[in-house]
Amino acid sequence: MNILVSPGHTEGLAPGRPPQAVLGLIDVDIHPRAHSLTAFKPYLSQRWWDYLLTYGLRARHGFAGGQPPFPKAQPMASRRDAWPPGGSPASDLGFVRAQHLDHYGIDAGVLNPLQPSGQGDQNNLFSAAMARAVNEWQVEEWTRPEPRLHASIVVPYEDGEASAAEIRHWAGHKDFCQVLMMSRTAEPVGKQRYWPIYEAAQEVGLPVAFHAFGYSGWPMTNAGWPSFYIEEVSEHATSCQPQMTSLVVEGVFERFPKLKIILIECGFGWLPALAWRLDRHWKTLKAEVPHLKRAPSEYLREHVWVSTQPMEDPEKPEHLLDIIEWIGPDRILFASDYPHWDFDDPRLAIPSIIPLEQRQAIWGGNARRAYGF
């Protein structure tokens, strides 16, 4: 994959760029948003445009239409200063370019469209049509006019075959750098219904990213729907734990040995503890999973990358160093979560206790290798 990255092209002009980011600054979590549903009209057939106008987006969460299921800390979960004149946060490329890309000197940014993407819609055929529209919209409205931005292939992940077709449709397109799924799916992601996605991703040489959240139709707890938004954002981490367990135990990494998984906005402090627990149970339950040729922790350390937003902040900073050492300092990628309210400034997000060489790799070097930039 030959993807444009031009480190230092805004050097001296970007007051928000960490001066130590000499390996480049790559942001793996930027959320573009359409100014309205009409933005997708040019990319939908008349059939699906009429469907969208008549029935709308129908997420598997029965109560998720209209207002969000939990009140956010800010409208549209966005920074107060991220609203362009007359538009929604991250809906105006010029505004995003000035406020984020230019101000921080971002060399490369990865787009992760969350809403309205059609992912997880109750109508799989519409979900596939909407995914295609969002992907074409990313290219025409974002990556073509702004070479620093790179798109994610949005897939209708509850339909494995349709998702694989969407991945292959964009194979070799220079603007796409990963496949995008969500962390809350109808079934655990190691199930064979999702394998066509991993097969196609490995075939075309793209990592599969799991971004926190999703409309699975299931609550994120094992006891029903929680009461507060703070519970939901905390569950971003716990929703990923069973997903990584599923990928390992179902044998996905044995079947697809070149597959890369990137976890975005899921935290990462939980990963070592999960691996230790899996290893312990695997030692006594190997007979149940003979398809696993190695300890679960080995698969996780070989196939999984994580992002910094939100980065854990333990009372004893040295504990963070221990976590990074176990995961691997080469497996951590910088993410800002722009334009959301919990946005991370690259100058402040990476604690100074982390050695400078590792911070430089987190800002840019690790993503460059993970994505093949």
C-alpha distance (Angstrom), angle and dihedral (degrees) to the residues before:
residue distance angle dihedral
M1 . . .
N2 3.81 . .
I3 3.79 108.4 .
L4 3.78 124.6 171.6
V5 3.79 115.7 -109.6
S6 3.79 120.0 159.9
P7 3.82 109.2 -174.3
G8 3.76 115.2 -153.2
H9 3.80 95.7 12.0
T10 3.80 89.3 132.5
E11 3.77 95.0 38.4
G12 3.78 110.7 147.1
L13 3.79 91.4 13.7
A14 3.80 99.3 68.4
P15 3.82 112.0 76.9
G16 3.80 92.0 -178.4
R17 3.80 97.0 54.9
P18 3.80 115.9 108.8
P19 3.82 104.6 -118.9
Q20 3.81 90.1 -141.4
A21 3.83 92.4 60.4
V22 3.79 91.5 101.1
L23 3.83 92.5 147.0
G24 3.79 89.8 59.4
L25 3.79 133.9 -94.5
I26 3.79 115.5 -96.1
D27 3.80 121.1 178.6
V28 3.82 112.5 -158.7
D29 3.81 97.1 -172.0
I30 3.80 120.3 56.7
H31 3.80 118.1 144.6
P32 3.80 115.1 -148.4
R33 3.76 116.8 -165.6
A34 3.78 131.6 -163.0
H35 3.81 115.4 -120.3
S36 3.82 86.8 -129.4
L37 3.80 140.3 -23.3
T38 3.80 88.8 -88.2
A39 3.81 87.4 74.9
F40 3.81 87.7 75.0
K41 3.79 96.9 48.1
P42 3.85 94.2 93.8
Y43 3.80 89.7 55.4
L44 3.81 99.7 46.5
S45 3.79 126.9 77.4
Q46 3.78 116.3 -117.6
R47 3.80 89.0 -104.6
W48 3.79 93.8 57.4
W49 3.80 95.1 38.7
D50 3.80 88.8 55.5
Y51 3.80 89.5 46.4
L52 3.80 91.8 51.5
L53 3.81 92.1 49.9
T54 3.80 92.9 46.1
Y55 3.79 103.4 40.3
G56 3.80 104.6 12.7
L57 3.77 127.1 -157.2
R58 3.79 110.1 -32.0
A59 3.77 111.2 -163.0
R60 3.79 119.2 -166.9
H61 3.80 88.6 -114.5
G62 3.77 99.1 91.4
F63 3.81 94.0 -150.3
A64 3.80 98.5 41.2
G65 3.80 97.7 94.5
G66 3.78 116.0 110.7
Q67 3.79 108.1 -9.9
P68 3.83 118.7 40.4
P69 3.80 116.0 -102.6
F70 3.82 90.7 -114.2
P71 3.81 129.2 32.5
K72 3.80 110.2 -107.0
A73 3.77 126.0 -135.8
Q74 3.82 87.7 -114.0
P75 3.83 133.4 12.6
M76 3.80 109.7 -77.0
A77 3.82 85.5 3.3
S78 3.81 88.0 -84.8
R79 3.77 140.2 135.8
R80 3.80 114.1 -93.2
D81 3.80 91.2 -124.6
A82 3.83 94.3 49.1
W83 3.81 95.5 81.1
P84 3.81 112.4 105.0
P85 3.81 118.5 -150.1
G86 3.78 107.5 -75.1
G87 3.79 96.8 -3.6
S88 3.79 148.7 79.3
P89 3.82 124.4 -92.1
A90 3.82 112.7 -74.5
S91 3.80 92.3 4.2
D92 3.80 95.5 111.4
L93 3.81 117.1 66.6
G94 3.79 94.0 -159.1
F95 3.79 91.1 53.7
V96 3.83 92.5 46.4
R97 3.78 90.2 47.6
A98 3.80 93.2 52.9
Q99 3.81 99.9 37.5
H100 3.78 99.0 40.0
L101 3.80 118.0 9.3
D102 3.80 97.8 40.4
H103 3.80 98.5 32.3
Y104 3.80 93.6 53.6
G105 3.78 97.2 31.0
I106 3.79 94.0 -120.8
D107 3.80 109.2 -169.3
A108 3.79 94.3 -168.8
G109 3.79 132.8 4.0
V110 3.79 129.9 -167.2
L111 3.80 117.2 -141.2
N112 3.81 117.1 -139.9
P113 3.83 108.6 -177.2
L114 3.79 109.0 -158.5
Q115 3.80 105.8 167.8
P116 2.90 131.8 65.9
S117 3.82 93.0 4.6
G118 3.80 100.2 128.5
Q119 3.79 90.8 -128.5
G120 3.78 111.2 148.3
D121 3.80 93.9 11.6
Q122 3.81 114.5 159.4
N123 3.81 90.3 -121.2
N124 3.80 106.5 66.6
L125 3.80 93.7 -166.2
F126 3.79 91.5 53.9
S127 3.79 90.1 43.7
A128 3.82 89.2 57.5
A129 3.80 92.3 47.3
M130 3.79 92.1 48.1
A131 3.82 91.8 48.0
R132 3.80 90.3 54.4
A133 3.79 90.7 48.4
V134 3.81 92.4 50.3
N135 3.80 91.1 49.0
E136 3.80 92.6 50.5
W137 3.82 89.3 45.5
Q138 3.82 90.5 53.8
V139 3.79 91.5 53.9
E140 3.80 97.7 43.8
E141 3.79 99.2 39.2
W142 3.79 103.1 31.1
T143 3.80 122.3 12.4
R144 3.81 99.3 37.3
P145 3.82 94.9 53.7
E146 3.84 93.3 36.0
P147 3.85 114.3 43.4
R148 3.80 92.6 -171.8
L149 3.80 89.5 68.9
H150 3.80 123.6 80.4
A151 3.78 125.4 -167.6
S152 3.80 133.7 -131.0
I153 3.78 119.4 -135.0
V154 3.79 102.6 -117.1
V155 3.82 108.1 -148.8
P156 3.83 133.2 -169.3
Y157 3.78 87.3 -120.6
E158 3.80 97.6 -174.5
D159 3.82 86.2 67.8
G160 3.79 105.8 57.8
E161 3.79 97.4 -172.0
A162 3.80 93.9 47.5
S163 3.80 89.1 48.4
A164 3.80 91.4 51.5
A165 3.80 89.7 50.6
E166 3.81 90.6 51.9
I167 3.80 91.3 50.2
R168 3.80 92.4 49.9
H169 3.80 90.7 46.3
W170 3.81 89.6 63.4
A171 3.81 96.5 36.6
G172 3.77 110.8 138.6
H173 3.81 94.3 10.8
K174 3.78 104.8 140.6
D175 3.82 94.5 -142.5
F176 3.83 96.8 63.4
C177 3.79 121.2 78.4
Q178 3.83 105.4 167.2
V179 3.80 147.2 7.7
L180 3.81 114.3 -107.5
M181 3.80 124.9 -141.0
M182 3.80 132.1 157.2
S183 3.78 128.5 -117.4
R184 3.83 96.2 -122.3
T185 3.77 111.7 64.7
A186 3.81 134.5 163.2
E187 3.82 90.6 -102.5
P188 3.81 134.5 10.7
V189 3.80 107.3 -70.4
G190 3.79 95.1 -123.2
K191 3.81 90.4 69.4
Q192 3.79 115.2 113.6
R193 3.82 92.6 -114.7
Y194 3.83 86.4 75.2
W195 3.82 96.9 44.0
P196 3.83 94.7 94.2
I197 3.81 86.7 64.9
Y198 3.79 93.0 55.5
E199 3.78 92.7 42.6
A200 3.80 91.7 54.0
A201 3.82 93.4 42.9
Q202 3.79 91.7 52.0
E203 3.80 90.4 45.0
V204 3.82 93.6 55.3
G205 3.81 94.1 37.3
L206 3.80 99.8 -115.8
P207 3.83 128.1 135.5
V208 3.80 119.7 -123.6
A209 3.80 113.3 -125.8
F210 3.79 123.2 -157.3
H211 3.78 112.2 -157.6
A212 3.79 119.7 -163.4
F213 3.81 118.2 -96.6
G214 3.79 131.1 26.5
Y215 3.79 142.3 164.8
S216 3.79 104.7 -96.5
G217 3.79 96.1 147.6
W218 3.82 88.1 -119.8
P219 3.81 127.6 100.8
M220 3.78 115.0 -111.9
T221 3.81 91.8 -122.5
N222 3.80 127.5 65.9
A223 3.80 90.9 -122.6
G224 3.79 105.7 50.8
W225 3.78 138.5 -83.9
P226 3.82 117.0 -20.1
S227 3.79 125.0 -131.8
F228 3.80 104.5 -127.5
Y229 3.79 142.8 47.8
I230 3.82 90.4 -126.2
E231 3.79 87.6 64.0
E232 3.77 91.6 51.3
V233 3.81 96.1 51.2
S234 3.80 90.5 45.8
E235 3.78 88.9 52.7
H236 3.80 90.7 59.9
A237 3.79 86.4 85.3
T238 3.79 97.6 43.3
S239 3.80 92.6 47.1
C240 3.80 89.0 61.7
Q241 3.79 96.1 50.3
P242 3.82 96.9 71.0
Q243 3.80 89.0 41.9
M244 3.80 92.7 57.0
T245 3.80 89.5 43.5
S246 3.80 89.3 52.4
L247 3.81 93.6 49.9
V248 3.79 90.9 51.6
V249 3.79 100.8 40.7
E250 3.80 96.1 42.6
G251 3.80 88.0 56.5
V252 3.81 98.4 -115.4
F253 3.80 93.0 143.8
E254 3.79 92.1 48.6
R255 3.80 89.9 51.7
F256 3.82 94.1 42.6
P257 3.82 106.0 30.7
K258 3.83 95.3 173.4
L259 3.80 95.7 50.8
K260 3.81 117.0 126.0
I261 3.80 121.5 -157.0
I262 3.81 121.5 -161.5
L263 3.82 119.8 -167.2
I264 3.80 114.1 -153.1
E265 3.81 124.6 -166.4
C266 3.80 90.6 -8.6
G267 3.79 100.1 109.8
F268 3.78 119.4 -128.5
G269 3.81 109.7 -137.4
W270 3.81 88.7 98.5
L271 3.80 95.7 58.1
P272 3.84 100.4 83.8
A273 3.83 93.3 46.4
L274 3.80 91.1 49.1
A275 3.79 90.8 50.2
W276 3.80 92.7 49.3
R277 3.78 91.8 50.8
L278 3.80 92.5 47.5
D279 3.78 91.8 48.9
R280 3.78 91.7 51.5
H281 3.81 94.0 51.4
W282 3.80 92.3 41.6
K283 3.79 90.7 59.1
T284 3.82 91.2 61.9
L285 3.82 98.4 32.0
K286 3.80 102.1 44.9
A287 3.79 91.4 121.0
E288 3.80 90.2 65.4
V289 3.80 93.5 55.7
P290 3.83 107.2 33.4
H291 3.80 89.2 157.3
L292 3.83 89.0 73.1
K293 3.79 106.6 89.2
R294 3.80 95.9 179.8
A295 3.79 140.1 33.3
P296 3.83 113.5 -75.8
S297 3.81 91.4 -117.8
E298 3.79 90.3 61.5
Y299 3.80 92.1 57.5
L300 3.80 91.8 48.3
R301 3.79 94.2 49.2
E302 3.79 92.0 47.3
H303 3.80 101.3 43.7
V304 3.83 108.1 28.1
W305 3.81 130.1 82.9
V306 3.82 123.1 -178.9
S307 3.80 135.8 -157.4
T308 3.79 130.4 -131.8
Q309 3.79 101.5 -124.5
P310 2.94 107.3 119.1
M311 3.79 97.3 17.1
E312 3.80 116.0 -167.7
D313 3.80 115.6 -106.0
P314 3.84 108.5 -160.4
E315 3.79 121.4 -172.9
K316 3.79 88.8 -119.0
P317 3.83 105.6 51.8
E318 3.79 91.8 -157.5
H319 3.80 88.1 69.3
L320 3.81 88.0 65.1
L321 3.79 89.0 54.5
D322 3.80 90.0 52.5
I323 3.82 91.0 52.6
I324 3.80 92.5 48.0
E325 3.79 91.1 48.5
W326 3.82 91.8 53.1
I327 3.82 94.7 46.6
G328 3.78 92.1 40.9
P329 3.82 124.0 -106.3
D330 3.81 87.4 -120.7
R331 3.83 91.6 61.7
I332 3.82 99.2 61.4
L333 3.81 121.2 94.7
F334 3.79 130.3 -167.7
A335 3.81 116.4 -112.1
S336 3.80 127.1 177.8
D337 3.84 100.6 -174.9
Y338 3.81 88.8 -141.6
P339 3.05 126.1 -145.4
H340 3.80 96.7 15.8
W341 3.79 124.5 108.7
D342 3.82 92.6 -110.1
F343 3.81 90.9 54.9
D344 3.82 115.4 156.2
D345 3.80 119.6 -134.2
P346 3.85 107.5 -140.9
R347 3.81 90.3 -136.5
L348 3.80 91.7 59.1
A349 3.80 106.3 25.1
I350 3.81 99.6 76.2
P351 3.84 109.1 65.0
S352 3.79 115.1 -127.3
I353 3.81 90.4 -129.9
I354 3.80 86.3 76.2
P355 3.83 107.9 89.3
L356 3.80 113.4 -100.2
E357 3.81 94.2 -117.3
Q358 3.80 90.2 55.5
R359 3.81 92.4 45.7
Q360 3.79 89.9 53.1
A361 3.79 90.1 51.5
I362 3.82 91.5 48.5
W363 3.81 92.2 50.3
G364 3.77 93.4 53.1
G365 3.79 122.4 -32.6
N366 3.80 97.0 74.4
A367 3.81 94.4 50.4
R368 3.79 90.6 46.6
R369 3.81 89.5 58.9
A370 3.81 97.0 37.8
Y371 3.80 93.5 53.3
G372 3.78 97.5 32.0
F373 3.81 92.1 -120.5
